[in-house]
Amino acid sequence: MRSSHKIIPLAVAVAVVVAGVAAAPAAAAPATALREFEGTVVSVNRDARTFRLRDSERGTVRIHVNRLTRYERIAGLGGLERGMRNIEATVRRSDGRWVAREVERSGGGGQHGGDDD
């Protein structure tokens, strides 16, 4: 009987430590971790400097842009239009909203290097 009195508190202590270690990496993740969304532009609100993007894997998200947002193969927020496909946005979470670091049109085709003539 005496050994069971020692085993139960020890088992509880081990469970608490294991749960704390498992939760630590999630809590240690930086708040500014980058994410990528890709999909079709659902709407653009130029006054609020936002657009909504429908990602097939994650659903529809509202993305804010600011003066630090970089654009590739798009002429800024004014170049985004409803219905545009293959738009990629690299975003970070700031004050509870997604803020774009980079917005680009993916795909494109064409010559991708190496002329073998």
Summary of the structure (lengths in Angstrom):
residues: 117
radius of gyration: 23.4
end to end distance: 85.2
largest distance: 85.2
contacts: 259
relative contact order: 0.17
helix: 26%
strand: 38%
